[in-house]
Amino acid sequence: MDIQLLNRTTQITGILLLIFVGSQAFVAVNAYSPTYGIELGDTVTMSYVGTKENGDVFDQNDAATFEIDRQKLIPGFVDGVLGMKIGERKKFEVPPARGYQTGELAGISLFFDVKILSVAGYDPNATEEVDDSFSRTVIGVSTAVLVLIFGAFGYAMLKNNLMPSLTKCIACGDAYEGVCDNCGAAFCRADFGRRCRECGHKTFIPRK
């Protein structure tokens, strides 16, 4: 095997992988997107007031932090805050079916007044946030380009380096008569001699 070719292949592969990983890291600087607002899985700090239908306050907090997860919060509350943006205030109703299913608040409509204060991991002063649709486009294009590059490079390597070695003697260029049992290099019987010129192995396998 051509060691220089192997080294070049390894270097180019490493560079392409770094470019691909770097492109994904760039578009994922901020998980929170001001374009799409809060999404499932975000950890959000908010102020809120929860009231019953008669106006009685049953819960309130000036700075509570929650993970937006329907398994941890009542589904209707999650529905209400999804899509909200930092600094936004919103009032919404949670119907009984999407509220508490047990306890004194079960079976009644609930009303919330919520303001989003911050989202964990989001820094508005960091590298300019790229919205999700653009992120997906960049990653998709990067993947397609890498596939094309690897495909073209692999074909060129096969055409220029591997295929000739399987059809011609690497020593004289004439039609090969067999290959080295160890490295697969192609040789005429005379040019193989007592050992492979590539790896030093002594076993010659005649062409069938």
C-alpha positions in Angstrom: 0.0 0.0 0.0 1.2 3.5 -0.7 2.0 5.0 2.7 2.0 8.5 1.4 -1.4 8.1 -0.1 -2.7 6.7 3.2 -1.3 9.7 5.1 -2.8 12.1 2.6 -6.2 10.4 2.9 -6.1 10.5 6.7 -5.2 14.2 6.7 -7.9 15.1 4.2 -10.5 13.0 6.1 -9.6 14.8 9.4 -9.9 18.2 7.8 -13.3 17.4 6.3 -14.6 16.0 9.6 -13.4 19.1 11.5 -15.2 21.3 9.0 -18.4 19.3 9.4 -18.3 19.3 13.2 -17.4 23.0 13.3 -20.4 23.9 11.1 -22.7 22.0 13.4 -21.1 23.6 16.5 -21.6 27.1 15.0 -25.3 26.7 14.2 -25.9 25.3 17.7 -24.3 28.1 19.7 -27.7 28.9 21.3 -30.3 26.2 21.9 -33.0 28.8 22.5 -34.1 30.6 19.4 -35.6 34.1 19.6 -37.3 33.2 16.3 -39.2 30.2 17.6 -39.2 30.9 21.3 -39.4 28.3 24.1 -39.3 24.6 23.1 -39.7 21.4 25.0 -36.6 20.6 27.1 -35.7 24.3 27.7 -35.0 25.3 31.3 -36.8 28.6 31.8 -37.0 31.1 34.6 -40.3 33.0 34.8 -42.6 34.9 37.0 -46.2 33.7 37.1 -49.5 34.0 38.9 -52.0 31.1 38.9 -55.7 31.8 39.7 -58.9 29.8 39.9 -62.0 30.8 37.9 -63.2 32.9 40.8 -60.0 34.9 40.9 -58.5 33.2 43.9 -54.7 32.9 43.6 -53.5 29.3 44.2 -49.9 29.8 43.2 -47.4 32.5 42.3 -43.7 33.1 42.1 -41.5 36.1 41.0 -38.7 33.9 39.7 -39.3 30.2 39.3 -37.2 27.9 37.2 -38.8 25.0 35.4 -37.8 22.5 32.7 -40.5 22.6 30.0 -41.6 19.0 30.2 -45.1 17.6 30.1 -44.1 14.9 32.5 -43.0 17.5 35.1 -45.6 20.2 34.6 -49.3 20.1 33.8 -49.7 19.7 30.1 -51.8 22.9 29.7 -49.2 25.0 31.3 -46.6 23.7 28.9 -48.9 24.3 26.0 -49.3 27.9 27.1 -45.6 28.8 27.5 -44.3 27.0 24.3 -43.3 29.5 21.8 -43.0 32.4 24.3 -39.9 34.6 24.0 -37.7 36.1 26.7 -39.4 39.3 28.0 -42.8 38.3 26.7 -45.9 38.3 29.0 -48.9 36.1 28.3 -52.2 35.2 29.9 -53.8 31.9 29.1 -56.4 29.4 30.4 -55.7 25.7 31.1 -58.9 23.6 30.7 -59.6 20.9 33.2 -58.5 18.1 30.8 -55.1 19.7 30.5 -54.7 20.7 34.1 -54.4 18.8 37.4 -56.0 15.4 37.5 -55.8 14.9 41.3 -56.0 17.1 44.3 -58.1 20.2 45.0 -57.3 21.8 41.6 -58.4 18.8 39.7 -61.4 19.2 37.3 -61.4 23.0 37.2 -60.1 25.6 34.8 -57.0 27.4 35.7 -55.7 30.8 34.6 -52.1 31.9 34.4 -50.3 35.2 33.9 -46.7 34.4 32.9 -43.7 36.5 32.0 -40.5 34.8 30.7 -37.3 36.1 32.4 -34.6 34.0 30.9 -33.7 30.7 29.3 -30.7 28.6 30.6 -27.8 28.5 28.2 -28.9 31.5 26.1 -26.6 34.5 25.9 -28.0 37.3 23.8 -24.4 38.8 23.6 -22.9 35.6 22.2 -22.3 34.7 18.6 -25.3 35.8 16.6 -28.0 33.1 16.9 -28.9 31.3 13.8 -32.5 30.2 13.6 -33.4 26.5 13.4 -34.5 26.5 9.8 -31.2 28.0 8.7 -29.3 25.6 11.0 -31.0 22.6 9.4 -30.2 24.0 5.9 -26.5 24.5 6.8 -26.2 21.0 8.3 -28.0 19.4 5.3 -25.8 21.2 2.8 -22.7 20.4 4.8 -23.6 16.7 4.8 -24.4 16.7 1.1 -21.1 18.4 0.3 -19.1 15.9 2.4 -20.8 12.9 0.7 -19.9 14.4 -2.7 -16.3 15.1 -1.7 -15.8 11.7 -0.1 -17.4 10.0 -3.1 -15.3 11.9 -5.6 -12.1 11.4 -3.6 -12.8 7.7 -3.1 -13.5 7.2 -6.8 -10.3 9.1 -7.7 -8.3 7.0 -5.3 -9.8 3.8 -6.6 -9.3 4.8 -10.3 -5.8 6.2 -9.9 -4.3 3.9 -7.3 -6.2 0.7 -6.5 -7.5 -0.3 -9.9 -4.1 0.0 -11.7 -2.5 -2.1 -8.9 -5.0 -4.9 -9.6 -4.5 -4.9 -13.4 -0.8 -4.1 -13.8 2.5 -5.1 -12.1 3.5 -2.2 -9.8 7.2 -2.9 -10.8 7.1 -3.0 -14.6 3.7 -1.9 -15.6 2.9 -5.1 -17.5 -0.2 -7.3 -16.9 0.1 -8.7 -13.4 0.4 -12.4 -12.7 -0.4 -12.5 -9.0 -0.5 -10.6 -5.8 1.4 -10.5 -2.5 -0.5 -12.6 0.1 0.2 -10.0 2.8 -0.4 -6.5 1.3 -2.2 -7.4 -2.0 0.3 -5.6 -4.2 0.2 -6.8 -7.9 3.3 -8.2 -9.5 4.6 -10.2 -12.4 6.1 -13.4 -11.1 9.6 -12.4 -12.1 9.3 -9.0 -10.4 8.0 -10.5 -7.2 11.1 -12.6 -7.0 11.6 -14.1 -3.5 9.8 -11.4 -1.6 7.3 -8.5 -2.0 9.0 -5.2 -2.8 6.2 -3.4 -0.8 6.1 -5.3 2.5 8.8 -7.9 2.3 6.4 -10.9 2.6 7.5 -14.0 0.8 4.2 -15.6 -0.3 3.1 -14.9 -4.0 -0.5 -15.9 -4.9 -0.8 -16.6 -8.7 -3.6 -15.0 -10.6 -6.5 -17.4 -11.3 
